[in-house]
Amino acid sequence: MKKILIVAPFGMTLRQIIINDTFWKYLKNNFEVHIETTVEVPNYTDLGITKMFSYRPKNILVRIGLKICNYFFFIFKNYGDIEFLIKNNLGEHFVHRMSRESKKDDLLKSYALLSFLKPIENFLYDLFVFFCKKITRINRDNYSFLLVTHISEFRSNIEAISANSIKTPVITYTLGMDNYRHGKILFKPNLMLLWGRDHEYEFLGWHKEKYNDMKSVNHEIVGNLAHDFFVQNVNEKVVKDYIFKKKKRCYKGYIVVPAMLESVIPGQTVIVEKIISYLKVKNLDILIIVRVMPASEIEMWLNFENKHKEHILIQEPIGSSFDKRGIKSKFNINQEKFDSSFFASLLAGAELILSIYPSTVTIDGFLFGTPSILPLFSWQDLNTINEHPYAKIVLAKILTHPLNKQYNIVKNVGELHEVLDDILIDKNRETYVGNELYEYVCDQSKDGRVGHRAAEAIDKFLHQ
């Protein structure tokens, strides 16, 4: 049986491949599957995986090689990213990245260093590829192709770069919504599987038309792989039972608030308290379910729940795949399936999704016709010049991606109250469901055949 290598750096990318029954059956029934990932998968052979490779090798020489490659990679990546953001007029992304980057000096130093060393860039890149080939998995076996699930992550890149050098086909299936605006792609894919026209628009406009080595790359729109499982595993009763178990009573409805780290979006409890005040004034029997990131600021949110017991319920995923930081490193397929089913059911039964920032949760909610809004104002300092951390990115993107207005931006507290009246009291839900945006981002993902199209696209590519 032919072998393939899948690089799934995060539990999320591993989960989305394995829980899509059609796509996973195609891979494991037609190939000997080897996976390289950060997460630990006990009894992985039971899932149909032949070999698992850790991101933390025991061999000291391989570790040294990885450090060297990591150094080279971030020089090329940082330079390429800044060049990409400038070339594509994405200044708001550059400023946002600089405000969040923990090693922002390294970003600028890399750009300055490679600018200075431009005359020997090709030599340095060849040296980088030499070290990549010495430590990567792709050239240690006769693989039919490499499947990459994240186009900007370090290990995904060095495996793909090595694959390019030995002529092993590289197939990418990016399992995140915004991967194509992260920066320049450092390797050349042979086939790119895309969610929808949004991915296609960004790949064509920001990559294929701007970089000569991308002009011959083939791509195919197949849809969002996670949505097959979502539409097939909705059970709203599970959520109702969960609420009753936690609160000892039923509510007439609930609002979902997907939390982010406070370091990224500060003052999240402030906007939630504004919603609580509104619900009290309007005498609405609606619960607010705050879905937190695993093992992240749990104490803060639990204290907040204790302060507002009648109005707040904190819900934390139990699996590892809803956290890209690797805090929970063990992958349990039953937990992952339960988490994914619960998440889909949570969104499907909600009165409203109150998005803290423009995330895929909004798009996931639109899959089920659930309304979503994005309060894009400074929640803490209403009378100052302060703004929402993502305000400029969202507003600028509407100019290039007009359908992004369907994130339903709310500009101030007064408008927030009007929108809540419209959705929760007047029941004008459809106005706040971005069906056109969903189709633009995820194409035909509602049909439950994404895994089939992905498998068909790979099979066609391999037999052409």
N, C-alpha and C positions, 0 to 999 in steps of 0.2 A: 504494500500500500504506500502511495506517495505521502511525503511528509510536508507539513506546513508549520511555520512559526508565527504565533500571534503575540504581539507586544501589547499588553493591557496594563498600563502603569498603575491604574487606580482600581479599587474595588468596583467603582461605578461602571467602568468600561468593560470589566470582566463580567459583571452581572448582566449588562444589556445584551451581550452576546449569548450567554448561557441560557438565560430565561426565555429567549425567543426560540420556541420549540422548533419551528420550521428551519430557521437558519442554523441552529446548533446541530440538528440532526443531519443537515446537509454536510456540515464540516466534519463531524465525527464519523459519519458513515462512509465518507469518500476519501478521508485523509487520516493519517496518523498525526494527531494534534499535539504540538508542543507549545507551551505558553510561558512567557517571561513576564513576571509581575512583581509588585511590591507586597502583595497580600499572601498570607499563608492559607492553603486550601487542603485541609485534612481529607484523606481518602479521595484524592482527586481522580484516581482511576475509575471510581464509581460513576463519575460524571462523563467519562469517555475521553479524558485527557491522558495521554501516554506519558508525557514528561512535563515537569514544572521546573522552571529555572528562577532562582531568587535574584533580586536586585542586589543582594549582599553576598557576594562570592567569598568563599573561604581562602582561596588562593591569594597569597600576598602579592604576587606579581600582577595578577589580574586587577587587584585593588589599586596598585600603583598606576597601571595602565588606564584605569577608569578615571583616576584623578587627573592624569595628563590630558586625556580626552575631554574631561569636564572643563578644564582650563581653556583648551582650544575652542571647544564648542561655544562657551559663553562669550568668548571674544567675537567669534563669527556671528553668533546669534544676536548679541547686543548691538553690534554694528549693523547687521541686517535689519533688525527691528527698527532702529532709529531711521535708517535710510528708507525703510518701507513706510513709516508713519509720515515722513517728510514728503516722499514721492506721491503719496496718496492723500495729502492734505488732511491728515488725521491728528492735528495738533492737540485737540481736546483729549484724545486718547494718550498722547505723550505726557501731557500735564497730569492726567489722572494716574498714569503709571508711575510717574516720578513722585507723586504725593504718597503712593502706597508702597513703592519699592523699598525694601529694608536695606538693600545695598545699592542705592541710587548712584553713589560715587563710582561703583564698579561699572555701571551702565555707561556712564560718560567716559570713564577711563578707557573702556574697551573700544568705544567709538573713536576716541582720540588716538589710541595706540594703533588701531588698524588703519586709520587714515594716514598716519605717519609711515606705516609699513606697507602701504598700498603697492609699491613697486615689487615687493616679494610676496604678495598675497597668494599667488598661485602655488609658490613653493611651500608656504605655511599650510595651505589647504591640503596639498599632497601629503605633507608630514602628518597632518591630522587624520587623513584617511588611512595612512599607514598604521597608525596606532589603533584606529577603530577596528581594522581588519584583524589585528592581533588579539583583541579581547571580546569581540562580539560573537554571538551564537550563530548568526546566519551563515557564516562560512565554515562552520564546524560539521555541517551535515549537508546532505543533498536535498535541499528544500525546494518544493515546487513553487512556492511564493511566500512572501512575508506579508502579513496582515497587520497594519498599523492602525491603532484606534485613537491616537492623539498626535497631531502633526507638529506640535511645538515643544513636546516634552523631550528631555535629554536622551534617555535610553531608546525611545522610539526613533529619534533622529539618527543616532549612531548605528543602529541596526539597519535602518533604511539606507544610510550613506554607504555602509559596507555592502549591502545588497546591490546597490547601483554599481559598485566597483567590480562585482563578480557576476553581473548580469542576471541576478535573480529577480524576477518580477516583484514589484512592490505595489500592493493594493492598500489604499487608505479608506477607512470608513470612520470618519470623525464623529464621535458620539456626543459632541457638545454643539451648542447653537452658534457660538461666536468664534470658533477656532480660526476662521479665515481672516479675521482682522487682528490677530495677535501679532503678526509680523511675517517676514519673508520665510518661505518654505526652503529649507536648506538642502533637501534631497529632491529627486525627480520621481514622482509616482508613475507607474504604468497605467493604473486605473484608479480613479477616485469615485467612490460611492458617496452621493450627496443626499441630504434630507429633502431639499426642495429648491425652488427658484431663488430663494434667499442665499443659500450656499453657492449656487451657480453664479448668481449676479456678483457676489464678492470674489469668487475664485477667478471668474473671467476678467472682471474690471480691475482687481487689485493684484492679481498674480499673472494670469496667462497673457494679458495684453501688455504687462509692464516688464516681464522677464523672459528673455529669449528661450531659456532652457525649459520653460513651462508651456511653450506654444504647441508642442506635440502630445501633451498629456490628454488622455481620454477620460471622460467623466460620464457618469450616468446617475440620474435622479431615481432613488428607490424609496425614500421615506425615512421616518424616525423609527429605529429598530425597537425602542422601548414601548412604542404605542400599541404594537400587536398584543403584548402581554397585558397592558392596561385595559384595552377594550374587552379582552377575553376573561378578565378576572375581577370585575367590579362587583362588590357586595356591600351595599350601603348599610345593611343590617349590622355588619361587623362594627361600623363606626358608631351607630346608635347604641349598640350594646356596650361599647367602650366608654361612651359618655355616661351612660347610666351607671356603669361599674365605678367610675371615678367620682361622679357627682351625686349619685343616689337619686337622681330624678331625670326626667326628660325635658328637653328644650324644644321650642317651636322651630328652631333653626340654628345654624352656626356660621361664623365667618372664619376663614383660614388666613392666618398671617404667617408666611414663611420667614423665619428669622435669619439674619445674617450676623456675622461677628460684629461686635460693637466697634472694634478698631476700624472696620470698613464702613459701616453705617452707624454712626453714633446716635444715641437718643431714641432707640426704637420703642422703649417703654413709654416715651412721651406721646408718640402718635397713637399707641394702643390705648393710653389713658383718655385721649381725645375721643376715641371711638366708644369707650366705656361711658364717658359723660353723655355722649349723644344717645346711647341706648337707654340710659337712665331717664333723660329728659323725655324721650319718646315712649318710655315704658314698654320697650320691646324685649320679649323673652328670648334673646338670642345670645348664645355662648360665643366667645372668641377662643379659637384653638390656635395657639402659637406652636408651630412646628419648628423645633429648635434643631440646630446641627448637633450631631452626636458628640457627647462629652465636651460640650462647648458652652461655657457661661451658664451651666445648668443651675448653679446656686442662685445666681442673679434672677433667673426667670422663675425659679421655685419660690423665692422670696416675693416676687411680684405676684405670683399666683396666690400666695397666702394673704397678700394685701387685698386682693380682689377675688375672693373665693367663688362668689356667685357668678362672676363674669368671665373668668380666665381658666383655661385648661392647657397645661403644657404637655406636648406630645413629642417624645424623643424616639427616633428610629432605633431599633435594636441591632441591626446589622452593620456591616462595615462599609457598605457601598455608597451610602449617602454622605460620606466624608472623604474628600480627596486628600486630606492631610495625613492619612494613615494612622490616626490615633487608635482606631480599632483595626487590627491587622488580620484577624482571622475571618475567613470567608466561609459562611455556612449557607448552603443553597436554600435550605428550608426557611431560614430567617430572611434571606434576601427575597424570596418569593412572597413571604408574608408581608414584609415591609413594602414591597412594590404594589401588592394587591391592596394593602391598607391605604397607601398613598393615593392610588387611583380612586379608591372608594371615597376617601376623604374629600378629594376635589370634586368628584361627581355629585356628592350630596350637599355641597356647600351653597349657602345663599350668595356668597361673595368671596373672592380672593382679594385681600388687600396686600398688594405687592410692596415690599420695602424698597426694591430696586428692580430694574427690568431683567427678569430671569426666565428660565425655561418653565418655571411653575405656572406662569401666566399662560404660556402656550399649551402646557399639559391640561390646564383647566379648560381652555377653549375646545379641546378634544371632546369634552363632555357637555359643551354648551354652558359652562359656568362663567358668570360675569367676573371681570377683574378690573381693578383700578390701581393707579400708581400716584400716590400723593407726592408730587415733585416740588415740594417747598421745604424750607428749613423749619422743622417741627419745634425746635427748641427756642430759636430766637426769631420770633415772628416780626419784630420791629427793627431788624438790623439788616445789613447787607449780606449776611450769611445765606448760603444756598445749599440745596441737597447735593451730596457728593457726586451724583450721577447726572445732575441737571444739564450741564453743557453737552455731555455725551448724548443723552437722549434727544435733546432739542436739535442738536446738529445732525443726528442720524435721520431725523424726520425729513430733512432736506434731500438726503440721498436715498432714503427708504421711506417714501410717503406713507405706506401702510402702517408704519410704526406708531402713527397717531392712534391706532386701535389698542395701544397699551392703556388708553383712556387716562391721560394725564390730568391730575387735579392740581390747581395752581395755588389754592389758599384754603383756609379753614371754612370760610363761608361756602365756597364751592363744594368742599367735601361734604358738608351737611346737606346741600341740595342733591348731590349725587346719591348719598345714602338714602335720602327720602325717596328718590326715584326708583332705587333698586329694592329696598327693604319694605317700603310702605306702598308705593304705587305699582310695584312688581313689573317695572319696565326693564326686565333682565336682558332681553335680546339686544337692546341698544348698546350694552357694554360687553358683548361677546364678539371678539374679533375673528369672525369666520374667514374673511379675506386674508387677514394676517396669518391665520393658522394654515390656510392652503398654500400661501406664499412660502412659509417656512418649512412646512412638513408635507406638502403636496397631498398625495392620496392616502396618508397614513391612517385615516379612519376606517379603511376597508379591511384591516387585519391581515394584509398580504405583503407587508414590508419584507418580512423574512424570506418569502417566496421570491420577490423581485431581486433581493440582494443575492440570494443563491443563484438565481438565473443569470444575473449580470456577471458574476464570477465565473460561472460555468461557460458562458458564451465567450468571455475573454480568454479562458484557458484553451478553448478549442478553435479559436480563430486561425 
